[in-house]
Amino acid sequence: MDNFFLDLSLFYMNIAGEIAQRLDAIPLIMRLFPFFLLLEVPYQLLISLGIIKYYLIHTAEKYTPSSRYSPRISVILTCYSEGERVGKSIRSLIHQEYRGDIEILAVVDGSEKNAETSAAAHRYAREADTMRGRTVRVIDKKIRGGKVSSLNAGTLYSTGSIIISLDGETSVDNDMAHKIARHFTDPLVMAVSGNIRVRNISCNVVTHLQGLEYCLGIGGGRTGLSEIGMINNISGAFGAFRRSVVEKIGGWDTGTAEDLDITIRLKEFMGRNPKLKIVFDPHATSHTDVPTRFRDLISQRFRWDGDLAFLYIKKYWRIFTPKIVGWKNFLQFTVYGLGIQITLPFLLVLFHIWLMVNFPAGHVAGILSFTYLVYTLFTALFFMQYLLMISREKKKDILLIPWIFAYPAYAFILRIMMTLFILRELLFEAHRYSTMAPQWVLEKGKF
Amino acid sequence: MVLINITGEKLQPYYFKDIPDTVPVITSSGEIESIPDDPDGFIIISRDAKKTHPLLGYLLAHEKYYYLPIWIIGAITPLEKALTEGEFTDWNTCRTVSEHIQSMARLIPGLEKADQDQKILTYMYVRNNFVLKPIFKPGTMQLYAYPLLTLFSEDTAMVNQWRYSLENRKLIQKDSIRDRIRLCPKCHSVRMNYIDTCTNCGSIAIEKKNFYHCFTCGNVDQEKAFHKSGILQCPNCRTMLRHIGVDYDRTLDDYQCRDCNAIFTDPYIEAQCYDCDYKDDPGSLEVREIYTYTLSQDGRLAVRTGQLKEMFSILDSFDFCSKKYFCSNLSWSLKLWEREKVLDFSLLVVKLHNIRKKTLSEGETSVTLFIEEIMQQLRNNMRTTDLVTRISEDTIGMYLPLTPSKNLKIITSRLEDTNKKAASKNNSEPTLLWSSFSVKTDWKKGYTSEEIMGELLGKIEDETHG
């Protein structure tokens, strides 16, 4: 038995030796260069170009006064166990600086279990009594049915021509409704993705890093993607939809990651109607509470990344052809979805294992520190661009600069973890075990 | 039992229900006297509630039939319901009720020629667990009325006072509360408006205004000042205010007066009467509680013993003039005084208070003696030209011409002496209450006789309560 392992290891060492000999032929610079950047850099450059486009075109619009167009807006506030915090969201919606009517539908999922949330919602709803054009309706769903059922129930009760889905722990700026509504003057806009900022950023290291991540990924990243027509996702925490479109595509589909699900289906719809648009508005701002413990963050990402793999690889792989979704979205799916989000983490893991196997520790440390430097530089440049061209809360965002130095490590850890999340989904169908909906609902899903 | 058909039509069998043929049928109140036997109840057949009402008035005012049960077949309103046994259901129930009433009535001495007290108490006594109920009359000044009391009352303007008097004398007692209404203290109307006004200048031109509080600099100002072309910006520190609860918040909804610009949180609520010019704090309004009443133990006793009338019969020894004459004489004197201050006169209102209670505690003889003593004293001081009227059974009013306040004081001090003597002897509350008016000292321009009498009775009323 001992001989078996000795032989096996000798075999692999021989292969490694062979590879090492060949590598001698490759110039040193190529060996040091983290080649996976080749996939990421062009993507990031594209985003940067998009941001420049945004900056040149839309800066003038940043402080546009309210327009005459003010359709009735229905906000579906999906509540679960937020408790008292739901009041912040309801208040921020009631006190919108918006000419039109806003109907707030606070759907409390499992209201018998979450009696505290339900009671808080009912109590804060009364504040709308004195406000003209604001109505709050609390819909108590006694038996829990999951987020999708809350959204669809809310849609059923809603009367507005714009539907905004908002998480119970997410509050919004007072110009949100106006910023969202103005995009719908363009009849080709199907949906508007809103910006999400971290409300509890000052909590600890984990929340600060997430704050930076949201600025870069959502505030910066989606602005750029929106300009080149390649929005990756309309976050479930805060997204706005034209009611007629929601009705046409049949509302939200059962299962987890309902936000990515509806985004993909909207893109399928766009494939048939290529002129339609999904836009992102960095100034339609919401503020959400993020996990404060690293453990909770990991479990959140477990859900997000696992569900992403599930939707891309299992549920919707058939539609990923240029014919169905169009070239732009096909590129987005392959490069960003399959490439950066799903394949890259595995490449990263393999690369580092390869490094550690083939090179002495000092050499590995050299390569890693160099990579870290490159990433830090990229992050810093991108953040500066975000700060200068997009951010409207510069005073607050400037305080995030020191965190840039820790950011690559944070991103690296999450990427490494991501391989686990994806593997878990692929091997164990993890999407059937989510906290977003009760077990008996998830089991019924077709995929 | 007598059937009274006031429909003006021939009786249809379906009206009869199970009433036997032997029951006499008449078509108007005038025919009642022609019935050979004394009736023990009436059944009225009517299509029109308006026609029923005068008939009920006649029956309840009748000195022989006032306590008899009445049923109605056909149209009925809450008013008729309050004055009768209600709708006719079946013959057997009617018989049982009227037999019970007859058996109870036999216990009462002096059923006929009863006064208002005796009538209402008898009416309540003969019925099992009778509850005197108010009816709601929207559109009227007082909102509630006791139709039975109005019909039995000898002076319809004094029904409320009579009810209080019945209650004060413990003849009837409160049963359950029906409503609590607020009336104008001046004209007793319920039609009041409660209007919110400025706490500073009293103007009604106030409006709700929102005030914002900037967290950055602590500035508090009107919502308007913060608005800058669709966005919120603090007018003081120029900070953009985006998130409620984080950057800024609304302070309490406040009011601002458009006339004097005062800012206040709670406006001053003023009560205004629609029927007169009264305006004041809602706390100044007269609060009236509307009750249902039942016959009290004292009332039961009074009916059974027939003491009710006798107790105050001593007062009858005065030569009473009618209240109407008394009042018109008073008005004439007031007018005369307004023209020429020549005919000096005084008024004295005397009330025998708590007589029934006293009788129970001290015995009838001592109370009778006491009343007689008081009456003797009053009589001694009276002149032939004085006018005396009976305001209610225990209260008399005296008009004393050419009696200045000085002389009046002599009379009242004597009354007080007697009263105190009696009170200390029996160690009880004062029995005799009075109030007086002297034209020379108490007269004001524009005084009417009603106002003066009301004031005098009010003073006495206050004393009985306080």
Interface residues (C-beta under 8 A of the other chain):
Chain A: Y63 T64 P65 S66 K88 R91 S92 H95 E97 T130 S171 V172 D173 N174 D175 H178 T285 H287
Chain B: K208 H227 S229 G230 I231 L232 L241 R242 H243 I244 G245 V246 R250 D253
